Amino acid sequence: MKRIVVQPRIRACYGHPWIYRNEIVHADEAVEPGEIVDIFTSNGVFLGRGYYNPGSKISLRILTRRYENVGKDFLVNRFKKALSLRKPLLYDSNACRVVFSEADDFPGLIVDLFDRWIVVQINTLGVERLRSLVIDALLEVFEPQGIFEKSDASSRKKEGLDVEEGWIYGTGPELLLFELNGLKFYCDTRGQKTGFYLDQRWNAKVFGQFATGKVLDAFSYTGNFGIHALACGADHVTFLDYSERALEIAKENLKLNGLSLEKAEFIQSNAFDYLKSVQGSVYYDAISLDPPSLAKSSRSLDSALRGYKELNLRAMKLLRNDGKLLSSSCTRIVTRERFEDVLSSAAKDTKTDVIFIYHGGQPPDHPVKQLVPETFYLKSYLMIVHRE
């Protein structure tokens, strides 16, 4: 096995799987990009076995801390272990994220299960070189009818890879039918990310249980939060999203669950613009805010905080007294503490008293690894917005 030598006392020495280019001391000349290598510190400590990409800022990603072959059996065992953690989620659902990259000790790979189909993201050169073994292992463990690749374009670009999208095993429909929390949904293989935001499975369920009356599902995508609300008895839901396609699929998701379209309104608009334009003219009993990430790097942190402040402030103003607001942030660099500060600041500026009744985050199929803080990103709060 070829070797790469790295500096001592870096994060990888204490459990983190990433090693940056500037932390490498020496690499064997014959090492090929994407190849599996043994990793040692300059003082001779074995750190693990991982894959190497000199063209990426994160040049090494550790797959195992043992001297073991990274072959099909290794992948099968890794996938079985990940699936065993998720089994309790499959009692009222047939969908979950079964491999969550670094959180499941498999950096560069995302695997979502939607009933008989699997959607994968192969986001690094190292996993790209393991592609055939990954597919074979997925077939053995999950026996899917089809595997659809929907790899992340920005991640692959950083790794020097082309974008890949399409069926890589078997075939299936464009919209993959699955069940979540006892409800039916479509995963859109032409949609965002892997086609459905499974990380909001519990937060959407809680919102549905508390949302009554007239509801706004902002950044609705294909309707997860709003459909949970209607299924639990809400009178009416406005689905708000910039994507016409997403709203059309939301309509189909309502039909799947026998929910009347007469109880729904679909508005194609920028949520920031809509919340601003209806101030003082429309009021809701419950609002869900689930915006996309507002910042990818620390340079954009202040802008992201301002964005969250604006969204929550305007949403609070649109709520009737004692209305419910569920506000989420998937921006990794916005910590839970900073997000709570934003919510408190918005409440202060709107002269409301916010009562938090639920603190949510990632469900068990999106585990957070304590030694890898990058695996934590989702914050979600359900609150009562009270005015004297």
VENWO-V708929 format. One record per backbone hydrogen bond with DSSP energy under -1.0 kcal/mol. CO is the residue of the C=O (numbers start at 1). NH is the residue of the N-H. If there is no record, write none. Layout:
co:nh
CO:NH
CO:NH
This chain:
co:nh
2:38
3:28
4:40
5:25
5:26
6:42
10:13
11:14
11:16
17:62
19:60
20:23
21:24
23:7
26:5
28:31
32:35
35:52
37:50
38:4
39:47
39:48
40:6
41:44
45:41
48:39
49:63
49:64
50:37
51:61
52:34
53:56
57:21
57:59
59:53
60:19
61:51
64:49
66:68
69:71
71:75
72:76
73:77
74:78
75:79
76:80
77:81
78:82
79:83
80:84
81:85
86:89
87:90
92:182
94:115
96:113
99:111
100:103
101:104
101:106
102:105
106:109
108:123
109:101
110:121
111:98
111:99
112:119
113:96
114:117
116:145
117:114
118:148
119:112
120:150
121:110
124:128
125:129
128:131
130:134
131:135
132:136
133:137
134:138
135:139
136:140
137:141
138:142
139:143
146:118
147:168
147:169
148:120
149:166
152:156
153:157
154:158
156:161
157:160
164:151
166:149
169:147
174:189
176:187
178:185
179:94
180:183
183:180
185:178
187:176
188:191
192:195
195:188
196:198
197:200
198:201
200:204
201:205
202:206
203:207
204:208
205:209
206:210
207:211
213:235
213:236
214:285
214:286
215:238
216:288
217:240
218:290
220:223
223:227
224:228
225:229
226:230
227:231
228:232
229:234
230:233
236:215
237:265
238:217
239:267
240:219
240:220
241:269
243:247
244:248
245:249
246:250
247:251
248:252
249:253
250:254
251:255
252:256
253:257
254:259
255:258
260:263
261:264
263:237
265:239
267:241
270:274
271:275
272:276
273:277
274:278
278:281
278:282
284:320
285:324
286:216
287:326
288:218
289:328
297:300
298:301
300:304
301:305
302:306
303:307
304:308
305:309
306:310
307:311
308:312
309:313
310:314
311:315
312:316
313:317
318:284
320:323
323:385
324:287
325:383
326:289
327:381
329:379
331:334
335:339
336:340
337:341
338:342
339:343
340:344
341:345
342:346
343:347
344:348
345:349
346:350
347:352
348:351
353:386
355:384
358:382
360:380
363:366
369:372
372:375
373:376
379:329
380:360
381:327
382:357
382:358
383:325
384:355
385:322
386:353
